[in-house]
Amino acid sequence: MQPLAERMRPRTLDEMTGQENLLGPGKPLRVQIERDELGSMILWGPPGCGKTTLALLVARLTKAEFVSFSAVLAGIKEIKEVMAEAERASRGGRRTTVFVDEVHRFNKAQQDAFLPYVEAGHILFIGATTENPSFEVIAPLLSRTKVYVLAPLSTPQIAELLRRALADNERGLGNENVDAGEEVLFRIASFANGDARSAYNTLELAVRSTAPGADGRRSLTSERLGEILQRKMLRYDKAGEEHYNLISALHKSVRNSDPDAALYWLARMLESGEDPLFLARRMVRMASEDIGLAEPGALAVTLAAKEAFDFIGAPEGYLALAQAAVYLSLAPKSNALYTAYGAVLEDVGKTEADPVPLHLRNAPTGLMSNLGYGKGYEYAHNYAEKVTAMTCLPDNLQGRSYYLPTDQGFEQRLRQRFEEIRKIKAQRAAAK
């Protein structure tokens, strides 16, 4: 009668999904667990990323008694009683792992109650929190623990967990004869927003509320899933044509300076379960490809939107992405940088073996100096305009121009500066 999420809880480190940076083979935390050389720790991460599971595995693999506290139920009296028992067990050679879920909900006095026992080594303290420990855990306890940051599970990782649950006859839903396509599993995983527990609950609800057909099999469809989630499932295939159609529509709406259309396509993709960070990465690309130096701030805005989403998550973080989409749409447009880089790549392919001109090379040794390294180099800061007539391209590319600023936005100022530099160089070349 246990919930699916509880039944499918990993029993070994190898069954853990995600957190490869902490629990992958050879990683420090995994090595400490396997060697039974752990110290007290705080696990910081979003809901459903595996904090409780990791604490249970630590207790099991280190052969320690496991005691769990809840901030909602435990008072100082209960904490002190358990701590006294843990101290007696420690003196008798037995270890106790104390797991404090939602440690950020414990007040200062409750957290203080653990301190003497953590410091004396009577308990292995493991706190779990969804909030920044720097602000929610008292400094003395924080200084006696190691903070490990757990990442939310990705959509593909959660989809894989759901596949395991459907195939597992012992702990999962393998005996329920469920037919669930990849699209349905990915939709469940997407709506879970990195929370494996939420995904398991949705899958279990979907299976239990779907009656078997004449063949005895339960068929999970997008329509049925939409009813369960109480929201319409938009037509979308993250790996198929519709994915590319929608991202193309968003990109071209931004390029055409249409903020209304950009917002529409952005919202449609987000509501269909697209990975928000994919959209953030695409908008960073737009900032350089379609706007460039016509509005240098566009790149900063898109990167800030990505950081904002990382910081507050969904759905509040969607507004940061919407802000970036509107900013990009209304920004002046220029593909001069994009075109220039393409032209440079073409020439690099033809001239990648060309030597660096001698006057641009450093001469750290006498031999190199005698060979002409650095001869003829002109130090720009020695000139009033900070510009010389010295050429800086390989000999085969002399006179080539790649970046041609437009008259859009900030590039208009850059073009004026470009013209000033050309005139100064021409005057200095003529004076030689």
C-alpha positions as CSV (number, residue, x, y, z in Angstrom):
1,M,0.0,0.0,0.0
2,Q,3.0,2.3,-0.1
3,P,3.0,5.1,-2.7
4,L,4.9,4.3,-5.9
5,A,7.6,6.9,-5.1
6,E,8.3,5.1,-1.8
7,R,8.4,1.7,-3.4
8,M,10.7,2.8,-6.2
9,R,13.2,4.4,-3.9
10,P,16.7,3.3,-4.9
11,R,18.3,0.7,-2.7
12,T,21.9,1.1,-3.9
13,L,24.0,4.0,-5.1
14,D,24.0,2.5,-8.6
15,E,20.2,2.8,-8.7
16,M,20.4,6.5,-8.0
17,T,19.5,8.7,-11.0
18,G,21.1,12.1,-11.3
19,Q,23.7,13.8,-9.0
20,E,26.5,12.2,-11.0
21,N,28.8,15.1,-9.9
22,L,28.4,13.8,-6.3
23,L,27.7,10.1,-6.6
24,G,29.4,9.0,-9.9
25,P,32.2,6.5,-9.7
26,G,35.2,8.0,-8.0
27,K,33.4,11.2,-6.9
28,P,34.3,12.4,-3.4
29,L,31.0,11.8,-1.7
30,R,30.5,8.3,-3.2
31,V,34.1,7.4,-2.1
32,Q,33.4,8.6,1.4
33,I,30.1,6.6,1.6
34,E,31.8,3.4,0.3
35,R,34.7,3.8,2.7
36,D,32.4,4.6,5.6
37,E,34.3,7.8,6.3
38,L,31.5,10.3,6.2
39,G,31.1,13.5,8.3
40,S,27.9,15.4,9.0
41,M,26.4,17.1,6.0
42,I,23.5,19.2,4.7
43,L,21.9,18.3,1.4
44,W,20.5,21.3,-0.4
45,G,18.3,20.8,-3.4
46,P,14.8,21.2,-4.8
47,P,11.9,18.8,-4.0
48,G,12.2,15.3,-5.4
49,C,15.9,15.3,-6.3
50,G,16.9,12.5,-3.9
51,K,17.8,14.1,-0.6
52,T,15.9,11.7,1.6
53,T,16.9,8.7,-0.5
54,L,20.6,9.7,-0.2
55,A,20.2,9.9,3.6
56,L,18.6,6.5,3.8
57,L,21.3,5.0,1.6
58,V,24.0,6.5,3.8
59,A,22.4,5.0,6.9
60,R,22.1,1.6,5.2
61,L,25.5,1.5,3.6
62,T,27.3,2.7,6.8
63,K,25.3,0.2,8.9
64,A,24.1,2.9,11.3
65,E,20.8,3.2,13.1
66,F,18.6,5.7,11.2
67,V,16.5,8.3,13.1
68,S,14.4,10.8,11.2
69,F,13.1,14.1,12.5
70,S,10.4,16.4,11.0
71,A,10.4,20.0,11.7
72,V,6.6,20.0,11.9
73,L,6.4,17.3,14.6
74,A,9.7,17.4,16.6
75,G,10.2,19.6,19.6
76,I,13.3,20.2,21.7
77,K,12.2,17.6,24.3
78,E,12.0,14.9,21.6
79,I,15.3,15.9,20.1
80,K,17.1,15.8,23.4
81,E,15.7,12.4,24.3
82,V,16.9,10.9,21.0
83,M,20.3,12.6,21.3
84,A,20.8,11.1,24.7
85,E,20.0,7.7,23.4
86,A,22.4,8.3,20.4
87,E,25.1,9.3,22.9
88,R,24.6,6.0,24.9
89,A,24.7,4.0,21.6
90,S,27.9,5.8,20.6
91,R,29.6,4.9,23.8
92,G,28.6,1.3,23.2
93,G,30.2,1.4,19.7
94,R,26.9,1.8,17.8
95,R,26.4,4.7,15.4
96,T,23.3,6.8,14.7
97,T,22.5,8.7,11.6
98,V,20.1,11.6,12.4
99,F,18.2,12.8,9.4
100,V,16.5,16.2,9.7
101,D,14.1,16.8,6.9
102,E,13.3,20.4,6.1
103,V,16.0,21.6,8.5
104,H,15.2,25.2,7.5
105,R,11.9,24.9,9.4
106,F,13.7,24.2,12.7
107,N,14.1,27.3,14.8
108,K,17.4,28.3,16.4
109,A,16.8,26.5,19.7
110,Q,15.9,23.3,17.9
111,Q,19.0,23.5,15.7
112,D,21.1,24.3,18.8
113,A,20.0,21.1,20.4
114,F,21.9,19.0,17.9
115,L,25.2,21.0,18.2
116,P,26.9,19.2,21.2
117,Y,26.2,15.8,19.7
118,V,27.5,16.7,16.2
119,E,30.6,18.3,17.7
120,A,31.3,15.2,19.9
121,G,30.8,12.8,17.0
122,H,27.9,11.0,18.7
123,I,25.7,11.3,15.6
124,L,26.1,11.7,11.9
125,F,23.9,14.6,11.2
126,I,22.2,14.9,7.8
127,G,20.0,17.9,7.2
128,A,17.9,18.3,4.0
129,T,16.7,21.7,2.8
130,T,15.2,23.3,-0.2
131,E,16.4,26.7,1.0
132,N,19.8,28.3,1.0
133,P,21.6,26.9,4.1
134,S,23.6,30.2,4.4
135,F,20.4,31.9,5.5
136,E,18.3,29.1,7.1
137,V,20.9,27.1,9.1
138,I,22.6,28.6,12.2
139,A,26.2,29.4,11.7
140,P,27.6,27.0,14.4
141,L,25.8,24.0,12.8
142,L,26.7,25.1,9.3
143,S,30.4,25.3,10.3
144,R,30.3,21.7,11.5
145,T,28.7,20.3,8.4
146,K,29.6,19.9,4.7
147,V,27.0,21.3,2.3
148,Y,26.3,19.3,-0.8
149,V,24.2,20.9,-3.6
150,L,21.8,18.5,-5.4
151,A,20.5,19.4,-8.8
152,P,16.9,18.9,-10.0
153,L,16.5,15.8,-12.2
154,S,16.3,16.5,-15.9
155,T,13.2,15.6,-18.0
156,P,15.0,12.6,-19.7
157,Q,16.2,11.3,-16.3
158,I,12.7,11.4,-14.8
159,A,11.3,9.8,-18.0
160,E,13.8,6.9,-17.5
161,L,12.6,6.5,-13.9
162,L,9.0,6.2,-15.1
163,R,10.0,3.6,-17.6
164,R,11.7,1.6,-14.8
165,A,8.5,1.8,-12.7
166,L,6.4,0.5,-15.5
167,A,8.8,-2.4,-16.1
168,D,9.3,-3.3,-12.5
169,N,7.1,-6.3,-11.5
170,E,8.4,-6.4,-7.9
171,R,8.1,-2.8,-6.7
172,G,6.6,-0.9,-9.6
173,L,3.7,-1.2,-12.0
174,G,4.9,-4.0,-14.1
175,N,1.9,-6.2,-13.3
176,E,-0.6,-3.5,-14.3
177,N,-0.2,-4.1,-18.1
178,V,0.3,-0.5,-18.9
179,D,0.8,1.0,-22.4
180,A,2.4,4.4,-22.2
181,G,4.0,6.0,-25.1
182,E,7.2,8.1,-24.9
183,E,5.2,11.3,-25.4
184,V,3.0,10.6,-22.4
185,L,6.1,9.8,-20.2
186,F,7.9,12.9,-21.3
187,R,4.9,15.0,-20.6
188,I,4.6,13.6,-17.1
189,A,8.4,14.2,-16.6
190,S,8.2,17.7,-18.0
191,F,5.3,18.7,-15.7
192,A,7.1,17.3,-12.7
193,N,9.7,20.1,-13.1
194,G,12.6,18.1,-11.8
195,D,10.7,16.4,-9.0
196,A,10.8,12.6,-9.3
197,R,8.3,12.1,-6.5
198,S,5.7,14.3,-8.3
199,A,6.3,12.3,-11.5
200,Y,5.8,9.0,-9.7
201,N,2.6,10.3,-8.1
202,T,1.2,11.4,-11.4
203,L,2.0,8.2,-13.1
204,E,0.5,6.1,-10.3
205,L,-2.7,8.2,-10.4
206,A,-2.9,7.9,-14.2
207,V,-2.6,4.1,-14.0
208,R,-5.0,3.6,-11.1
209,S,-7.7,5.8,-12.7
210,T,-7.4,4.2,-16.2
211,A,-9.7,1.1,-16.5
212,P,-8.2,-1.9,-18.4
213,G,-9.5,-2.5,-21.9
214,A,-10.9,-5.7,-23.4
215,D,-7.4,-7.0,-23.7
216,G,-6.7,-6.3,-20.1
217,R,-4.2,-3.5,-20.8
218,R,-4.4,0.0,-19.5
219,S,-3.7,2.6,-22.2
220,L,-2.4,6.0,-21.0
221,T,-3.1,8.7,-23.7
222,S,-2.3,12.4,-23.8
223,E,-6.1,13.1,-23.5
224,R,-6.3,11.0,-20.4
225,L,-3.3,12.6,-18.9
226,G,-4.8,16.0,-19.6
227,E,-7.9,15.1,-17.6
228,I,-5.8,13.9,-14.7
229,L,-3.6,17.0,-14.7
230,Q,-6.8,19.2,-15.2
231,R,-5.2,21.1,-18.0
232,K,-5.2,20.7,-21.8
233,M,-2.3,18.9,-23.2
234,L,-0.9,21.1,-26.0
235,R,0.2,19.4,-29.2
236,Y,4.0,19.1,-28.9
237,D,6.8,16.6,-29.5
238,K,10.0,17.7,-28.0
239,A,12.0,15.5,-30.3
240,G,9.9,15.9,-33.5
241,E,8.9,18.4,-36.1
242,E,6.6,20.5,-33.9
243,H,9.5,21.3,-31.6
244,Y,11.5,22.7,-34.5
245,N,8.4,24.5,-35.9
246,L,7.8,26.3,-32.7
247,I,11.3,27.3,-31.9
248,S,11.6,28.6,-35.5
249,A,8.5,30.7,-35.0
250,L,9.9,32.2,-31.8
251,H,13.3,33.0,-33.3
252,K,11.8,34.6,-36.4
253,S,9.3,36.6,-34.4
254,V,12.1,38.1,-32.3
255,R,14.1,38.8,-35.5
256,N,11.1,40.5,-37.0
257,S,10.7,42.7,-33.8
258,D,7.3,41.3,-33.0
259,P,7.1,41.1,-29.1
260,D,3.5,39.9,-29.1
261,A,4.3,36.9,-31.4
262,A,7.5,36.2,-29.4
263,L,5.5,36.1,-26.1
264,Y,2.9,33.8,-27.7
265,W,5.4,31.2,-29.1
266,L,7.4,31.3,-25.9
267,A,4.3,30.7,-23.7
268,R,3.1,28.0,-26.0
269,M,6.4,26.1,-25.7
270,L,6.6,26.5,-22.0
271,E,3.1,25.3,-21.4
272,S,3.7,22.4,-23.7
273,G,6.5,21.2,-21.4
274,E,9.6,22.5,-23.2
275,D,12.8,22.7,-21.1
276,P,13.0,26.4,-20.1
277,L,16.8,26.3,-20.2
278,F,16.7,25.3,-23.8
279,L,14.7,28.5,-24.5
280,A,17.1,30.5,-22.5
281,R,20.0,29.2,-24.5
282,R,18.3,29.9,-27.7
283,M,17.6,33.5,-26.7
284,V,21.3,33.9,-25.8
285,R,22.0,32.9,-29.4
286,M,19.5,35.4,-30.7
287,A,21.2,38.2,-28.7
288,S,24.5,37.6,-30.6
289,E,23.1,36.4,-34.0
290,D,20.3,38.9,-34.6
291,I,21.2,41.9,-32.4
292,G,24.9,41.8,-31.8
293,L,26.5,45.1,-31.1
294,A,23.4,47.1,-32.2
295,E,22.4,46.5,-28.5
296,P,25.2,45.0,-26.4
297,G,22.9,44.8,-23.4
298,A,20.9,42.1,-25.1
299,L,23.4,39.5,-24.2
300,A,23.5,40.5,-20.6
301,V,19.7,40.5,-20.4
302,T,19.4,37.0,-21.8
303,L,22.1,35.6,-19.4
304,A,20.4,37.4,-16.5
305,A,17.1,35.7,-17.5
306,K,18.7,32.3,-17.4
307,E,20.2,33.0,-14.0
308,A,16.9,34.3,-12.7
309,F,15.1,31.1,-13.9
310,D,17.8,29.0,-12.2
311,F,17.3,31.0,-9.0
312,I,13.5,31.0,-8.6
313,G,12.4,28.1,-10.9
314,A,9.0,27.6,-12.5
315,P,6.5,29.0,-12.9
316,E,7.7,32.4,-11.5
317,G,10.9,32.2,-13.6
318,Y,8.9,32.1,-16.8
319,L,8.5,35.9,-16.4
320,A,12.2,36.4,-16.6
321,L,12.3,34.5,-19.9
322,A,9.3,36.5,-21.2
323,Q,11.1,39.7,-20.2
324,A,14.1,38.7,-22.3
325,A,12.0,37.7,-25.3
326,V,10.3,41.1,-25.3
327,Y,13.6,42.9,-24.9
328,L,15.2,41.1,-27.8
329,S,12.1,41.8,-29.9
330,L,12.3,45.5,-29.4
331,A,16.0,45.9,-29.5
332,P,17.6,47.3,-32.7
333,K,18.7,44.5,-35.0
334,S,22.0,43.7,-36.7
335,N,23.6,40.6,-38.1
336,A,26.9,42.3,-38.9
337,L,28.7,40.4,-36.2
338,Y,27.2,37.1,-37.3
339,T,28.1,37.8,-40.9
340,A,31.6,38.9,-40.0
341,Y,32.3,35.7,-38.0
342,G,31.1,33.6,-40.9
343,A,33.4,35.3,-43.3
344,V,36.3,35.0,-40.8
345,L,35.7,31.2,-40.5
346,E,35.8,30.9,-44.3
347,D,39.2,32.6,-44.4
348,V,40.5,30.7,-41.4
349,G,39.8,27.5,-43.3
350,K,42.0,28.7,-46.2
351,T,44.8,30.3,-44.2
352,E,45.1,28.4,-40.9
353,A,48.7,27.5,-41.7
354,D,49.7,31.1,-42.4
355,P,52.4,32.3,-40.0
356,V,51.8,35.1,-37.5
357,P,53.6,38.3,-38.8
358,L,56.9,38.8,-37.1
359,H,56.1,42.2,-35.7
360,L,53.1,40.7,-33.7
361,R,55.3,38.0,-32.0
362,N,56.8,38.4,-28.6
363,A,60.6,38.0,-28.3
364,P,61.3,36.7,-24.8
365,T,64.8,35.4,-25.8
366,G,67.8,37.0,-27.6
367,L,67.6,34.4,-30.3
368,M,64.0,35.2,-31.1
369,S,64.9,38.9,-31.1
370,N,67.7,38.3,-33.6
371,L,65.3,36.4,-35.8
372,G,63.2,39.6,-36.1
373,Y,60.4,38.7,-33.6
374,G,58.7,41.9,-32.5
375,K,60.6,44.1,-34.9
376,G,58.5,46.9,-36.2
377,Y,55.8,46.5,-33.5
378,E,54.1,49.8,-32.7
379,Y,52.7,50.2,-29.2
380,A,49.3,51.9,-29.5
381,H,49.5,53.6,-26.1
382,N,52.5,55.6,-27.3
383,Y,50.2,57.6,-29.7
384,A,47.7,60.2,-28.8
385,E,44.9,58.6,-30.6
386,K,45.9,55.1,-29.4
387,V,45.9,53.9,-33.0
388,T,48.9,53.0,-35.3
389,A,49.2,52.2,-39.0
390,M,50.5,48.8,-38.2
391,T,48.7,45.8,-39.9
392,C,47.6,42.9,-37.8
393,L,46.3,40.3,-40.3
394,P,48.4,37.7,-42.1
395,D,50.1,38.9,-45.2
396,N,47.6,36.9,-47.4
397,L,44.7,38.8,-45.9
398,Q,45.9,42.4,-45.9
399,G,43.1,44.8,-46.6
400,R,40.3,42.3,-45.7
401,S,37.2,43.8,-43.9
402,Y,34.9,41.5,-41.9
403,Y,32.9,43.5,-39.5
404,L,30.8,46.2,-41.2
405,P,28.7,48.0,-38.5
406,T,25.2,49.0,-39.5
407,D,23.4,52.2,-38.6
408,Q,21.2,50.4,-36.1
409,G,21.4,51.3,-32.4
410,F,24.8,51.3,-30.7
411,E,26.4,50.1,-34.0
412,Q,25.9,53.6,-35.4
413,R,28.4,54.8,-32.9
414,L,30.7,51.9,-33.6
415,R,30.6,52.7,-37.3
416,Q,31.5,56.3,-36.6
417,R,34.4,55.1,-34.5
418,F,35.4,52.7,-37.2
419,E,35.6,55.5,-39.7
420,E,37.7,57.6,-37.3
421,I,40.2,54.7,-36.9
422,R,40.5,54.2,-40.7
423,K,41.2,57.9,-41.2
424,I,43.9,57.9,-38.5
425,K,45.5,54.8,-39.9
426,A,45.5,56.3,-43.4
427,Q,47.1,59.5,-42.2
428,R,49.8,57.6,-40.3
429,A,50.5,55.3,-43.3
430,A,50.8,58.3,-45.6
431,A,53.3,60.0,-43.1
432,K,55.6,57.0,-43.2
